[in-house]
């Protein structure tokens, strides 16, 4: 499953501003074999209102190159493959 998020954090996981969106995404993720998050670098390190899932559920993050470490490195350390485009 490909999913977007308003916040991607190694500590607070995947989050969004909307509870209904979080619930819907969580239901889809629970039924998926793999989870790929697509989020621009401004979302990395942010925490929004509603949690979608734990970061351990995410297999890959696709993002842009504008944001520098430590956030992408922390995500990699949490087991998420970080792909920058």
C-alpha positions as CSV (number, residue, x, y, z in Angstrom):
1,X,0.0,0.0,0.0
2,X,1.2,3.5,-0.8
3,X,0.1,6.0,1.9
4,X,0.7,9.7,2.5
5,X,1.1,11.3,6.0
6,X,1.3,14.7,7.6
7,X,4.0,13.5,10.0
8,X,6.7,10.8,9.8
9,X,8.7,10.3,12.9
10,X,10.8,7.5,14.3
11,X,9.3,8.2,17.8
12,X,5.7,9.1,17.0
13,X,5.4,7.0,13.9
14,X,3.0,7.9,11.0
15,X,0.5,10.6,11.8
16,X,-2.2,12.8,10.1
17,X,-4.3,15.8,11.1
18,X,-7.6,13.8,10.6
19,X,-8.8,11.0,12.8
20,X,-11.1,9.5,10.1
21,X,-8.1,9.5,7.6
22,X,-6.0,7.8,10.3
23,X,-8.6,5.1,10.9
24,X,-9.1,4.5,7.2
25,X,-5.4,4.2,6.4
26,X,-4.9,2.0,9.4
27,X,-7.6,-0.4,8.2
28,X,-5.9,-0.6,4.7
29,X,-2.5,-1.0,6.2
30,X,-3.6,-3.9,8.4
31,X,-4.7,-5.7,5.2
32,X,-1.6,-4.9,3.2
33,X,1.5,-7.0,2.6
34,X,3.8,-4.0,2.5
35,X,3.6,-0.3,3.3
36,X,5.3,2.5,1.4
37,X,5.0,6.0,2.7
38,X,5.3,8.9,0.2
39,X,5.9,12.2,2.0
40,X,7.9,15.3,1.1
41,X,10.8,16.1,3.4
42,X,8.9,18.8,5.3
43,X,6.8,16.1,6.9
44,X,9.8,14.2,8.3
45,X,10.2,14.7,12.0
46,X,6.7,16.2,12.4
47,X,3.9,14.8,14.6
48,X,0.3,15.4,13.7
49,X,-2.9,14.8,15.7
50,X,-3.9,11.2,14.9
51,X,-1.6,8.2,14.7
52,X,-1.9,6.0,11.6
53,X,0.5,3.2,12.5
54,X,3.8,2.4,14.2
55,X,6.9,3.1,12.3
56,X,7.8,-0.6,12.5
57,X,4.9,-1.2,10.1
58,X,6.5,0.9,7.3
59,X,8.9,-0.8,4.9
60,X,9.9,2.2,2.8
61,X,9.7,6.0,2.8
62,X,10.0,7.8,-0.5
63,X,10.8,11.5,0.0
64,X,12.8,14.3,-1.6
65,X,16.4,15.3,-0.8
66,X,15.8,18.7,0.8
67,X,15.7,17.5,4.4
68,X,19.1,16.5,5.9
69,X,19.8,14.1,8.7
70,X,19.3,13.2,11.5
71,X,15.6,12.4,10.7
72,X,16.1,10.1,7.7
73,X,19.0,8.3,9.5
74,X,16.7,7.8,12.6
75,X,14.1,6.3,10.3
76,X,16.7,4.0,8.7
77,X,17.8,3.0,12.2
78,X,14.2,2.1,12.9
79,X,14.2,-0.3,10.0
80,X,12.6,1.9,7.3
81,X,14.3,1.9,3.9
82,X,14.5,5.6,2.9
83,X,14.5,6.4,-0.8
84,X,15.2,10.0,-1.9
85,X,14.3,11.3,-5.3
